Structure formats: C-alpha cells, structure tokens
Amino acid sequence: MAEHINKYETIMVLDASKTEEETAALLGKFTSLIEKHGELESVDEWGKRKLAYPINFMNEGYYVLVNFTSDPEFPKELERVYKITDGVMRSIVVRREED
C-alpha cells in the first residue's frame, strides 16, 4: 500500500521579545522537525507585526509561514510540540488543497 502524502502550511507567531538568535534557534527546531517527518517546501519569515489583540500582555509577534508535505499523522505531533514550546504564542497547521 502506497504511503499517502498531503500538503500543509503552518503559521506560527513567536514571542517578539526574543533575540534574533533565540528566534532563529526556535525556527530551526521546527524546520528540522518538519524535515525529519516530511519535506520542507518553503519558509517565509514575515517578521515582527502588531497583533490584532494582546496575547500574554504582548502587542507584537514574529510571524513565520512554512509550507511542507508529510504523512497525515505528523501535523498532530507538530501541534503538540508547538503547545509545549516556550516562545510560541499562537500556531495553526492547515492542509492545503492539491494543485
């Protein structure tokens, strides 16, 4: 039976008060996790942006969009890791439509 692969995108809002090195380390952690379980297509760093509403008394967040492909079980694990990682304010993983 062939392994089923889906396309996904994830947007994460990281703590903007972290240094550039801390932000790069956090981003590196997630990109290497994605590469281990799938194929990384693109990483688009949007940078610091004002939040629509305060999260944990912060008004800015560091936005990153990542496109990847993986098997259907991996996004649940990625969301679990987001939730237990300090520095991730918000995140979402969405399945993209096939082209």
Secondary structure in CASP SS format (residue, H / E / C, confidence):
PFRMAT SS
TARGET T0000
AUTHOR 0000-0000-0000
METHOD secondary structure of the structure
MODEL  1
M C 1.00
A C 1.00
E C 1.00
H C 1.00
I C 1.00
N E 1.00
K E 1.00
Y E 1.00
E E 1.00
T E 1.00
I E 1.00
M E 1.00
V E 1.00
L E 1.00
D E 1.00
A C 1.00
S C 1.00
K C 1.00
T C 1.00
E H 1.00
E H 1.00
E H 1.00
T H 1.00
A H 1.00
A H 1.00
L H 1.00
L H 1.00
G H 1.00
K H 1.00
F H 1.00
T H 1.00
S H 1.00
L H 1.00
I H 1.00
E H 1.00
K H 1.00
H H 1.00
G E 1.00
E E 1.00
L E 1.00
E E 1.00
S E 1.00
V E 1.00
D E 1.00
E E 1.00
W E 1.00
G E 1.00
K E 1.00
R E 1.00
K E 1.00
L E 1.00
A E 1.00
Y E 1.00
P E 1.00
I E 1.00
N C 1.00
F C 1.00
M E 1.00
N E 1.00
E E 1.00
G E 1.00
Y E 1.00
Y E 1.00
V E 1.00
L E 1.00
V E 1.00
N E 1.00
F E 1.00
T E 1.00
S E 1.00
D C 1.00
P C 1.00
E C 1.00
F H 1.00
P H 1.00
K H 1.00
E H 1.00
L H 1.00
E H 1.00
R H 1.00
V H 1.00
Y H 1.00
K H 1.00
I H 1.00
T C 1.00
D C 1.00
G C 1.00
V E 1.00
M E 1.00
R E 1.00
S E 1.00
I E 1.00
V E 1.00
V E 1.00
R E 1.00
R C 1.00
E C 1.00
E C 1.00
D C 1.00
END
